[in-house]
Amino acid sequence: MSNALDRGLALLEHLARYPHGAPLSLLATELDIPFSACHRVLADLRRLGYVRQVEAQGDYLLTTKVVSLGLGFLSSAGIVNVAEPLLDRLAESSGELVRLSIVDEDRLIWVAKSQGVRQSGLRYDPDMGMEARLSCTSSGHAWLMTLSDERALELVLRQGFGAPGDYGPKAPTTLKALLGFLHAARVRGYAMIEEVFAPGMAALAVPVFRRNVAVGVISIAGPRSRLSADYMHQLAPALQAASAELGPISNASTLFGRPALGKG
């Protein structure tokens, strides 16, 4: 990273991994930024209100200004108004977490969710705004299944499979294994995983199409003890119906319609 802008954005993205803060030395080391340069950029981000410093130990952490920017953008883009009724309906009928992700060029980003009414047992509730890991999430598989094998593998190789702690025990860790998941999803009409994203978790997902191009994904996720394979097959028609309903009205949000280039 050669300039202050690159370093500033990299620091903001990296600090998102440390909700309780991280010391200057760790940030400089992990991002390979000279100590003095890292300190200058953090000072600028602090002055602008994007970062604050915990006085006790001097660690740096993000402020809510970053969050407010994202929430403000999502609100103005209309994504919540467009998707909320559909997500709420699916969450109520399934009792599980329903998420919407959008295709943003060569990335898939979770942007909205609705939690089912079940309160007992394990609750699966990942943060919004994160980039989906394409190789081991049902959302990633649902998008990749709409692309050619070559384009799908290109995107996965660019992002990487991650470290063993980033996925579940049944996750594909080779291109051949991943293609097996994608081919099965195409035949089935939807992506379905068990203990792939995380141990003990299951999920299914379908792409959202506009003019025959995938612009987003809707998924249902929860504990495997509740989301059995049979139950996921039962939920699939409702998920597909929601996707078909969202596709034509996705024009109401400026976030939809920025798919990756070079699709198959």
N, C-alpha and C positions, 0 to 999 in steps of 0.2 A: 504494500500500500504506500503510494508515493505522495499523496497530498492530504491536506487536513480534512477535506470533505469525505474522502474514502475512509479515513481513519475514524472520523466522527460517526459515520453511519455504521461502520463495523463495530464500534464500541456500543452504540445503542442496541444493535442486534444481539451482541454478545451479553450485554447486561441483562437482557430479557431472560437469560438462562439462570440468573442469580437473583431471585426475588428478595433475598435478604442482604444483598450487597456483595461486592467483591473488592479486594484490595488492589491498589494500583499495580503492585508488582505482578500479581497474577494476570491481570488484564494485559499488561505490556508483554508478558511472556507468552501467553496463549495466542495473542494476535500478532506476535513478532513485530511490535512497535517499539522503537527506542524509548527508554524510560522517560526521558525529558520531554519527548514529543507527545507521549501518551498523557503525561501530566498536563501539558498545555491544552490539549484537545478536551480533556475532562474539565479543566477549568473553564473553557469556553462553554461547554455544554451545561455546566453548573450555572454560569452567569446567565445563560439563556433560559434556564428553568427546566431543562430536560433531565438533569441529573442532580441529585443531592448527595451530600456526604454525611455519613453517620459519625457524629462527633466522637463517640466513645472509642472507636477503633479506626476511624478514618476510611472505612469502606465506602465505595461509591454504589449507588443504586438509582434506578429509574424513578422519575416522578410520575404523577398521574397526567402530566401534560401530554406525554406520548400516547397514553390510553385515550385521552379526550380527543386528540386529533383523529385517531382511528374511529372512535365512536361517532364523532361528528361527520366524518366522511361517509360512514355506512348509513347514517341517518339521512344525509342529504342525497345520497345515491339511491335511496328508496328501497334498499334491500329488505329492511325489516318489515315495511308495510306490505311488500309483495309476498314475502315468504312466510310471515308469522302465522297466518291462519292455517296454512297447510302443515307447517311443522307442529303447531299445537294440536291439530287434529290427529296426526300420526302419533304424537307422544301420548295423547290421551288413550287412543285405541290400543297401543302396544304396551304402554306402561314403562317404556324405556326412553333412553336419550336419543333424540332425533337431531341430526346435524345437517346443515347445508354448507357445501363448499363451492367455491367458484374457480373457474379456470382463469388464471391471469398469466397470459403468454405461456411460459413453460413451467408454471407452478400451479399447485392446487392449494387454495387457502380456505380454512374453515372460517366462516363469517357469521353464522347464526345457529342457534340451537334452541331446543325446547325439551325440558326434562319431564319424563313421565311422572305419574302421581304416586308410584310405589315408593314408600319411605323405608321399608324394612330391608335388611340385608345390604350387600355391597352396592354402592352408588358409583357409577362410572361417569366422570364429568371432566373431560380434558378442557384446557383453556382454548378460547376462541382466538383467532388471529394468527394461529400457528400454521406453518406450511406442513401439509400432510406428507408423511413418508410414503412415497409411491409404492415401494416394494412390499410393504407389510400392513397396509390399511385397506379396508374394504373400499373406502372412498378412492384411494389411489388405484386399486384394481379396476374399479368401475369406470374411471376415466381412461386408463390404459387400454381397456378392452375395446374402446371405440377407435383406437389408433392402429396403424400397422404394427406388426411385430418389431420392425426396424425402428420406427419412431418411438415406440414404447420403451424399448431397450436403451435407446439413446438417452431418453429422459432419466431413466433409472441409473444408468452409468454416470450421468452428470451429477445426480444428487447423491448417489452412493447407497449401499445397503445399510450402512450404519454399523455400530459396534454391537456385540451380542446383547448388551444390556438395553439396546434400543428397540428390541422386538421380542416376540414370544417364541416358545420352543418349536412351533411348527411353521415358522416363517421361512419363505424361500430365501436362500443365500447364494444361489447361482442363477444365471440367466435362464438355463434350461428349466430349473424348477419354477421360476417365475412364469415362464411361458406356459407351463402346465396349468397354473392357476388362471391365467388369462384366457386360455383356450376353453377351459371348463366354464368360465364365467360367460363367454360368448355363446356357448351352447345353451347354458341355463337361462341367459337373458339378464342376469344380475350377478354381482360379485358377492361371495359369501365366505367368511373366514371363521375359524375357531382356533383360539390360542396362537394366532399369528401376530397380531399387534401387541398383545400382552398376555401373560399367563392367566388362564381362567376366564378370558373375555371372548366374546363372539360379536359378529357384526355382519350386516348385509347392506348393500348399496346399489343404487341404480343411477345412471347418468341422466342429466337433464339436457335435452336437445332443443336447439333452435335452428330452423332451416337445415336440419340434418347434421349439425355440428354440435358436439358436446360442449356446453358452456358452464356446466356445474354438475354437482353430484348431491343426492340426498341419501343419508344413511341412517340406520337404526343400530345402536350398539348397547350392549349390556353384559352382565355376567352370563357365562355359559350355562350355569345352573338354571337360568330362566330362559335364555335364548338357545334352546336346543335346535338341532338341524331341522326337525319337523316343524317347530314353531316358526323358524325363519322362512321356511317354504310357505307357510300359511300367511305370513306377513308380506311376502313379496308382491302379490297383486295390488295391495293397497299402496305400497311404496311406488310401484310402477304407475299407478293411477295418479298419484300426487306429482310424480315427475312429468307425466303427460300434461297435467293441468298447469304446472309451473312454466313449462317451456314456452307456450304461446304468450304468456303475460310477462315474461322476463324482460321484454322491451321497456317495462316501466322502471327498470333499474339500470343505471349507466354502468354498473359493475359487470353485468353480463355482456358477453359478446366480444371478449378479448382472448380468444383461444390461442393455443400454441400454433406456430407456423409449421408447415411441412407435415400435415396429418396424412395418414393413409386412409 
